[in-house]
Amino acid sequence: MAGVAQGVGIDKKYQGKTLLVIPDYNHATTLITVVNQAKAAGWDILVVNDGSDAPPLDAASLDCNIIHHETNQGKGAAILTGAMYARDNSYPYILSLDADGQHDPQEALKLLSKIEPDLPSLIIGARDMSSDNVPKSSVFGMNFSNFWVRLETSLNLPDTQSGMRLYPVKELLSLSFTTSRYDFEIESLVRLAWAGIKIDSAPIAVTYPKKGTRISHFDQVKDNARLSILHTKLVLRHLWPMGHTQLVPKEKTPNLFFHPITLLKQLPSEHATPMQIATAVWVGIFLGAVPLIAMHTAAIIYTTHKLHLNKVAAITASQLCMPPLVPFICIQTGYYFFNGVFLYEFSKETLVAQAGDRLLEYLLGSLVVGPILGFIVAGLCYVGAKQMSRFQGKIA
């Protein structure tokens, strides 16, 4: 594999400006090999020992710079430590590389080819996950992450979980982060994108060892929970009508609201993959079920615009929640949660005098009925859209 990157004639002019940062936590068996490969590829190297349990390797045995964390702080903290070291030693870029041997440091040169002068970028090594020995859980996790990052940033990236990344040091250290472990890589990607930093990818090879031989510290329960919490926070922050810190000025784009004919032409076809349509349908039904009196359409347009979803699909799906059926089911559900029985008395007392109670029950019930109904209808729409796309593909 070492000859692959060299064979495509990659310009190495940025290699001397880039510090290769290797976060290490209990990877002594593979770290020496990774460091030796990196030295052979010509990288300036910094190993950040993130509080390894076993006696860590020292600078003499590795023959490179090393910083020790006394306790394990997480991969994100190790990357930021590397970025601060790079800033203090005049490196404008760092390139993070996992210590488990999955990535060939020679492949990292491919990321340098994506650098544009005077345009700070985050470049991600997009792994080739087509090999039979790639765990299905890794492929699912990558696709799941790609889906959420697209909602949060509108970016269609091939691999948002790769551990090989080229970071712009100044811009990375200009932002604040709430995470410090594996979830840092997602948060940093999203916040850099929000800040106007260009996000790009470069295809790289990846090596997965045989099952049972790979050393991984990813906790399927804790780290997946952290990622779920992070994506929830990022989506809510993205929906909040407040601008993000801008490190690079945004490009001016024409406002389609001043070109209504162009807008109407684009609405039906925008964001129209099966998954995007299904997600828009779920959002439309969920918001349609919530008692946003006289504000449903405005809320749906705002939410789908922020999440880059198909507005027509969402608004159309929300019509399923029009009175009386879905509001009635929501009120009955909320009433049952509060009282343990369903509401059977429909009178002036229960519908007018107790209108405040019914509204609260409506709200509570909608938070249960909306997501469930949304998943059912979105699932049907996904299957239908998938079949339709296959049918159109055969015709084409």
C-alpha positions as CSV (number, residue, x, y, z in Angstrom):
1,M,0.0,0.0,0.0
2,A,2.9,2.3,0.6
3,G,3.5,2.7,-3.1
4,V,-0.1,3.7,-3.8
5,A,0.0,7.2,-2.6
6,Q,3.4,7.9,-4.2
7,G,2.3,6.4,-7.5
8,V,-0.4,9.0,-8.0
9,G,2.1,11.9,-7.9
10,I,0.9,13.6,-4.7
11,D,2.3,17.1,-4.1
12,K,4.1,16.9,-0.7
13,K,4.6,20.6,-0.3
14,Y,2.3,20.7,2.7
15,Q,3.8,17.7,4.5
16,G,6.4,19.8,6.2
17,K,3.6,22.1,7.4
18,T,1.6,19.2,8.9
19,L,2.2,17.5,12.2
20,L,1.1,13.8,12.3
21,V,-0.7,13.3,15.7
22,I,-1.2,9.8,16.9
23,P,-3.5,9.5,19.9
24,D,-2.6,6.4,21.9
25,Y,-4.4,4.5,24.6
26,N,-3.1,1.0,25.3
27,H,-1.9,0.3,21.7
28,A,1.7,-0.5,22.5
29,T,1.6,-3.6,20.3
30,T,0.8,-1.7,17.2
31,L,2.1,1.8,18.0
32,I,5.7,1.1,17.1
33,T,4.8,-0.2,13.7
34,V,2.5,2.8,13.0
35,V,5.3,5.2,14.1
36,N,7.9,3.5,12.0
37,Q,5.6,3.6,8.9
38,A,5.0,7.3,9.5
39,K,8.7,8.0,9.8
40,A,9.3,6.1,6.5
41,A,6.6,8.2,4.9
42,G,8.4,11.4,6.0
43,W,6.0,12.7,8.6
44,D,6.8,14.9,11.6
45,I,5.3,12.9,14.4
46,L,3.7,13.6,17.8
47,V,2.4,10.7,19.9
48,V,-0.1,11.7,22.6
49,N,-0.2,9.0,25.2
50,D,-3.7,9.3,26.7
51,G,-3.1,7.8,30.1
52,S,-2.3,4.2,29.0
53,D,-2.8,1.6,31.7
54,A,0.5,-0.3,30.9
55,P,3.8,1.5,31.1
56,P,3.8,3.8,28.0
57,L,6.5,3.8,25.4
58,D,8.9,6.7,25.7
59,A,10.4,9.1,23.2
60,A,13.6,7.1,23.0
61,S,11.9,3.8,22.0
62,L,9.6,5.6,19.5
63,D,12.2,8.0,18.3
64,C,9.7,10.8,18.0
65,N,8.1,13.5,20.2
66,I,5.6,12.3,22.8
67,I,3.3,14.0,25.3
68,H,1.8,12.1,28.2
69,H,-1.6,12.6,29.8
70,E,-1.5,11.4,33.4
71,T,-5.1,10.0,33.1
72,N,-7.2,8.9,30.2
73,Q,-9.0,12.0,28.9
74,G,-10.3,10.7,25.6
75,K,-9.4,10.8,21.9
76,G,-10.7,14.3,21.4
77,A,-8.6,15.7,24.3
78,A,-5.6,14.0,22.8
79,I,-6.3,15.6,19.4
80,L,-6.6,19.0,21.0
81,T,-3.3,18.5,22.9
82,G,-1.7,17.7,19.5
83,A,-3.3,20.9,18.0
84,M,-1.9,23.0,20.8
85,Y,1.6,21.5,20.4
86,A,1.3,22.2,16.6
87,R,0.3,25.8,17.2
88,D,3.2,26.3,19.6
89,N,5.6,24.8,17.0
90,S,4.2,26.7,13.9
91,Y,2.4,23.9,12.2
92,P,-0.8,25.2,10.5
93,Y,-2.2,21.7,10.1
94,I,-2.4,18.4,12.1
95,L,-3.3,15.1,10.7
96,S,-4.8,12.7,13.2
97,L,-4.0,9.0,12.7
98,D,-5.3,6.0,14.8
99,A,-2.7,4.0,16.6
100,D,-4.4,0.6,15.9
101,G,-2.7,0.1,12.5
102,Q,-5.9,0.4,10.4
103,H,-4.4,3.2,8.4
104,D,-1.2,3.4,6.4
105,P,0.5,6.7,7.1
106,Q,1.5,6.8,3.4
107,E,-2.2,7.0,2.6
108,A,-2.4,10.1,4.7
109,L,-0.6,12.0,1.9
110,K,-3.8,11.8,-0.1
111,L,-5.4,14.3,2.3
112,L,-2.8,16.9,1.6
113,S,-3.8,17.0,-2.1
114,K,-7.1,18.5,-1.0
115,I,-5.6,21.5,0.6
116,E,-6.4,24.8,-1.1
117,P,-4.1,27.8,-0.3
118,D,-5.7,30.4,2.0
119,L,-8.8,28.2,2.4
120,P,-8.8,26.4,5.8
121,S,-10.4,23.0,5.4
122,L,-11.1,19.9,7.4
123,I,-10.2,16.9,5.2
124,I,-11.5,13.4,6.1
125,G,-10.0,10.2,4.9
126,A,-13.0,8.3,3.4
127,R,-12.4,4.6,4.1
128,D,-13.0,1.9,1.5
129,M,-15.6,-0.2,3.4
130,S,-16.4,-2.6,0.5
131,S,-14.1,-5.4,1.7
132,D,-15.7,-8.5,3.1
133,N,-13.7,-8.3,6.4
134,V,-15.1,-4.9,7.3
135,P,-17.5,-5.4,10.3
136,K,-21.1,-4.7,9.4
137,S,-21.4,-2.8,12.6
138,S,-18.8,-0.3,11.4
139,V,-20.6,0.1,8.0
140,F,-23.9,0.7,9.9
141,G,-22.3,3.1,12.3
142,M,-20.7,5.1,9.4
143,N,-24.0,5.3,7.5
144,F,-25.9,6.3,10.7
145,S,-23.4,9.0,11.4
146,N,-23.5,10.3,7.8
147,F,-27.3,10.6,8.0
148,W,-27.2,12.8,11.1
149,V,-24.3,14.9,10.0
150,R,-26.2,15.6,6.8
151,L,-29.2,16.9,8.8
152,E,-26.9,19.1,10.9
153,T,-24.8,20.5,8.1
154,S,-26.4,19.7,4.7
155,L,-23.1,17.9,3.7
156,N,-23.3,14.6,1.9
157,L,-20.0,13.1,3.2
158,P,-18.9,9.5,2.4
159,D,-17.4,8.8,5.8
160,T,-17.9,11.0,8.9
161,Q,-16.4,8.5,11.4
162,S,-12.9,8.0,9.9
163,G,-10.0,8.5,12.3
164,M,-7.7,9.9,9.7
165,R,-8.4,13.7,9.5
166,L,-6.5,16.8,8.5
167,Y,-7.4,19.7,10.8
168,P,-6.6,23.4,10.4
169,V,-5.0,24.2,13.7
170,K,-5.9,27.8,14.2
171,E,-9.6,27.3,13.3
172,L,-9.9,24.1,15.4
173,L,-8.5,25.9,18.5
174,S,-10.8,28.9,17.9
175,L,-13.9,26.9,18.7
176,S,-15.3,25.5,21.9
177,F,-16.3,21.9,22.2
178,T,-18.4,20.0,24.8
179,T,-17.0,16.5,24.1
180,S,-13.6,15.0,24.5
181,R,-13.9,11.3,23.5
182,Y,-14.9,9.6,20.3
183,D,-17.8,11.9,19.9
184,F,-15.3,14.8,19.5
185,E,-14.7,13.9,15.9
186,I,-18.4,14.4,15.0
187,E,-18.7,17.6,17.1
188,S,-15.6,19.1,15.6
189,L,-16.7,18.3,12.1
190,V,-20.2,19.8,12.6
191,R,-18.9,23.0,14.4
192,L,-16.2,23.6,11.8
193,A,-18.8,23.3,9.1
194,W,-21.1,25.7,10.9
195,A,-18.1,28.1,11.2
196,G,-17.7,28.2,7.4
197,I,-14.7,25.8,7.2
198,K,-14.7,23.8,4.0
199,I,-15.2,20.1,4.6
200,D,-13.8,17.7,2.1
201,S,-12.9,14.0,1.7
202,A,-10.2,11.9,0.1
203,P,-10.5,8.2,-0.5
204,I,-8.2,6.0,1.5
205,A,-7.6,2.3,2.1
206,V,-8.3,0.7,5.5
207,T,-7.1,-2.5,7.0
208,Y,-9.3,-4.4,9.4
209,P,-7.6,-7.2,11.3
210,K,-9.2,-10.6,11.9
211,K,-12.1,-10.7,14.3
212,G,-10.9,-10.9,17.9
213,T,-7.5,-9.5,17.2
214,R,-8.3,-5.8,16.9
215,I,-7.8,-3.6,19.9
216,S,-10.7,-1.1,20.2
217,H,-11.7,1.0,23.1
218,F,-15.1,2.0,21.6
219,D,-17.7,1.1,24.2
220,Q,-20.9,0.1,22.3
221,V,-23.1,1.3,25.1
222,K,-21.4,4.3,26.6
223,D,-20.0,5.7,23.3
224,N,-23.2,5.1,21.3
225,A,-25.1,6.8,24.1
226,R,-22.7,9.8,24.0
227,L,-23.1,10.0,20.2
228,S,-26.9,9.9,20.5
229,I,-26.9,12.7,23.0
230,L,-24.5,14.7,20.9
231,H,-26.6,14.4,17.8
232,T,-29.7,15.4,19.7
233,K,-27.9,18.5,21.0
234,L,-26.5,19.4,17.6
235,V,-29.9,19.1,15.9
236,L,-31.6,21.2,18.5
237,R,-28.8,23.8,18.3
238,H,-29.1,23.8,14.5
239,L,-32.8,24.4,14.8
240,W,-32.3,27.3,17.2
241,P,-32.7,30.6,15.3
242,M,-29.3,32.0,16.3
243,G,-26.3,32.2,14.1
244,H,-23.1,30.2,14.5
245,T,-19.6,31.6,15.0
246,Q,-18.2,32.3,11.6
247,L,-14.4,31.8,11.0
248,V,-14.8,32.1,7.2
249,P,-17.2,34.5,5.6
250,K,-20.2,32.8,4.0
251,E,-20.6,32.9,0.2
252,K,-23.5,35.0,-0.8
253,T,-26.3,32.9,-2.5
254,P,-29.5,34.3,-4.1
255,N,-32.5,34.3,-1.9
256,L,-35.0,32.0,-3.6
257,F,-37.9,33.6,-1.7
258,F,-37.4,36.6,-4.1
259,H,-37.6,34.2,-7.0
260,P,-40.9,32.3,-6.3
261,I,-41.1,30.5,-9.6
262,T,-37.7,29.1,-9.3
263,L,-38.5,28.1,-5.7
264,L,-41.7,26.3,-6.7
265,K,-39.8,24.4,-9.4
266,Q,-37.2,23.2,-6.9
267,L,-39.4,22.2,-4.0
268,P,-40.8,18.9,-5.3
269,S,-37.4,17.5,-6.3
270,E,-35.1,18.9,-3.6
271,H,-33.6,16.4,-1.1
272,A,-35.6,13.6,-2.8
273,T,-33.7,10.4,-2.0
274,P,-35.8,7.7,-0.3
275,M,-34.3,8.3,3.1
276,Q,-34.6,12.1,2.8
277,I,-38.3,11.7,1.7
278,A,-39.0,9.4,4.7
279,T,-37.3,11.7,7.1
280,A,-39.3,14.6,5.8
281,V,-42.5,12.6,6.2
282,W,-41.6,11.8,9.8
283,V,-40.9,15.4,10.6
284,G,-44.2,16.5,8.9
285,I,-46.3,14.0,10.8
286,F,-44.6,14.7,14.2
287,L,-45.0,18.4,13.9
288,G,-48.5,18.0,12.4
289,A,-49.5,16.0,15.5
290,V,-48.2,18.6,18.0
291,P,-50.8,21.3,18.9
292,L,-49.1,24.2,17.2
293,I,-52.3,26.0,16.7
294,A,-52.3,27.9,13.4
295,M,-48.5,27.5,13.2
296,H,-48.0,24.0,11.8
297,T,-47.1,25.0,8.2
298,A,-44.6,27.7,9.4
299,A,-43.0,25.3,11.8
300,I,-42.7,22.6,9.2
301,I,-41.2,24.9,6.6
302,Y,-38.7,26.3,9.1
303,T,-37.6,22.9,10.4
304,T,-37.3,21.3,7.0
305,H,-35.3,24.3,5.7
306,K,-32.9,24.0,8.6
307,L,-32.5,20.3,8.3
308,H,-32.4,20.3,4.5
309,L,-35.4,18.1,4.0
310,N,-38.1,18.0,1.3
311,K,-40.7,20.7,2.3
312,V,-43.4,19.4,0.0
313,A,-43.2,15.8,1.4
314,A,-43.3,17.1,5.0
315,I,-46.2,19.5,4.5
316,T,-48.2,16.8,2.5
317,A,-47.6,14.2,5.3
318,S,-48.7,16.7,8.0
319,Q,-52.2,16.7,6.4
320,L,-52.7,13.2,7.9
321,C,-52.8,14.9,11.3
322,M,-55.7,17.2,10.5
323,P,-58.7,17.1,12.9
324,P,-60.5,15.2,14.1
325,L,-58.9,11.7,14.1
326,V,-55.2,12.3,15.1
327,P,-55.9,15.1,17.6
328,F,-58.6,12.9,19.2
329,I,-56.2,10.0,19.5
330,C,-53.6,12.3,21.0
331,I,-56.0,13.7,23.6
332,Q,-57.2,10.2,24.5
333,T,-53.5,9.1,24.9
334,G,-52.7,12.0,27.1
335,Y,-55.8,11.6,29.1
336,Y,-54.9,7.9,29.7
337,F,-51.4,8.8,30.9
338,F,-52.9,11.3,33.4
339,N,-55.9,9.2,34.6
340,G,-55.3,5.6,33.7
341,V,-58.6,5.4,31.7
342,F,-59.8,6.9,28.5
343,L,-62.1,9.9,28.2
344,Y,-65.7,8.9,27.6
345,E,-67.7,12.0,28.6
346,F,-67.9,14.6,25.9
347,S,-69.8,17.6,27.2
348,K,-69.5,21.4,27.6
349,E,-67.8,20.7,30.9
350,T,-65.1,18.4,29.5
351,L,-64.6,20.2,26.2
352,V,-64.9,23.8,27.1
353,A,-64.5,24.3,30.8
354,Q,-61.6,21.9,30.9
355,A,-60.1,23.1,27.6
356,G,-56.7,23.7,29.4
357,D,-56.6,20.1,30.6
358,R,-57.5,18.8,27.1
359,L,-54.7,21.0,25.6
360,L,-52.1,19.6,28.0
361,E,-53.3,16.1,27.3
362,Y,-53.2,16.8,23.5
363,L,-49.5,18.0,23.9
364,L,-48.5,14.9,25.9
365,G,-50.3,12.5,23.6
366,S,-48.8,14.1,20.5
367,L,-45.3,13.4,21.8
368,V,-46.2,9.7,21.8
369,V,-48.6,9.4,18.9
370,G,-46.6,11.7,16.5
371,P,-43.3,9.8,16.6
372,I,-45.0,6.4,16.3
373,L,-47.4,7.4,13.5
374,G,-44.4,9.1,11.8
375,F,-42.3,6.0,11.9
376,I,-45.1,3.9,10.4
377,V,-45.9,6.3,7.5
378,A,-42.2,7.2,6.9
379,G,-41.4,3.5,6.7
380,L,-44.1,2.9,4.1
381,C,-42.9,6.0,2.2
382,Y,-39.3,4.8,2.3
383,V,-40.3,1.4,0.9
384,G,-42.4,3.0,-1.8
385,A,-39.8,5.5,-2.8
386,K,-37.1,2.8,-2.9
387,Q,-39.2,0.7,-5.2
388,M,-40.0,3.7,-7.4
389,S,-36.3,4.6,-7.7
390,R,-35.5,1.1,-8.7
391,F,-38.4,1.1,-11.3
392,Q,-37.2,4.4,-12.7
393,G,-33.6,3.0,-12.8
394,K,-34.8,0.0,-14.9
395,I,-36.6,2.3,-17.3
396,A,-33.6,4.5,-17.7
